[in-house]
Amino acid sequence: MRITQQMLHQSSIRHMNQNLSRLDKIYNQVSTGKLLQRPSDDPFAVSKSMNLKSAIAANEQYERNANSAATILDSTDQTINQTVNVLHRVRELSVKGNNETISEHDRTVISKEIEELTEQLRQYANTKVTGKYLFNGQNIDQPPYPNKDSFLTSTFDKGAVTFAVSDGVSIKANITADQLFGSPDDDANLFKTMGDIVTALQSGEQVSIDQLDENMDRILTTWAEVGATAERLESIQNRLLDSSIELQSMLSKNEDIDMAEAVTKLKSEESIYQASLSATSKIILPSLMDFLR
């Protein structure tokens, strides 16, 4: 087989381009820190990376949902704590009002304070979190008790506010007004109980503590449920965090380069390309005219 000058040129340029292509590939890997630059580099690894990125995106959404649920539960916990403190004060005042030795003026003063505490409870019932009402179910843009007589009718929504926090797992983050303050037809409705206490004090009658204690029991039971849900949610958040770290680690192993190894390979490819340039220049330069001179 006769080797022509053109064949030498073409072969040299082909090999030089191959060396340049390998140099360009490893240079891009070192520059970006990523092993995969295009799907053709490793179709299986690229497919695995896409699946991992989808899992990471889903996990991040679950984390955002869990954080939103935690915000609601934390605010609910704080509001119930404040409500319980108010009820302790109301009970203390009620016991004091039942003392037969106090004057009518003192009973009036006590009744006025309880009226103020009732309004304070209504404000707690209309608590907002990030601009959304906390105890009005899915009607988050409307207060459950818009005025002081709202407890007499079902002005609030009982819908559940749920968040998907894992695959197939949802958390109910809210409690509704009836769970905390009682339904309108409930004799132990908190606002009705507060009104009865004020009426008894103003009329000089004995204040019934039983219904106040019944309200306290209901609220404490609800508070315990909120705490249990918050504890479960915290466990889920920790698991999501661990899962996020694991997925990111798997993605890094699949995509990221070993920088020390890549730099060594880059130096090697640079040397190979420089050698190919040198060899090619010696092959291409001589021609028939050079020998005829």
Summary of the structure (lengths in Angstrom):
residues: 293
radius of gyration: 37.7
end to end distance: 27.9
largest distance: 135.6
contacts: 831
relative contact order: 0.15
helix: 71%
strand: 5%
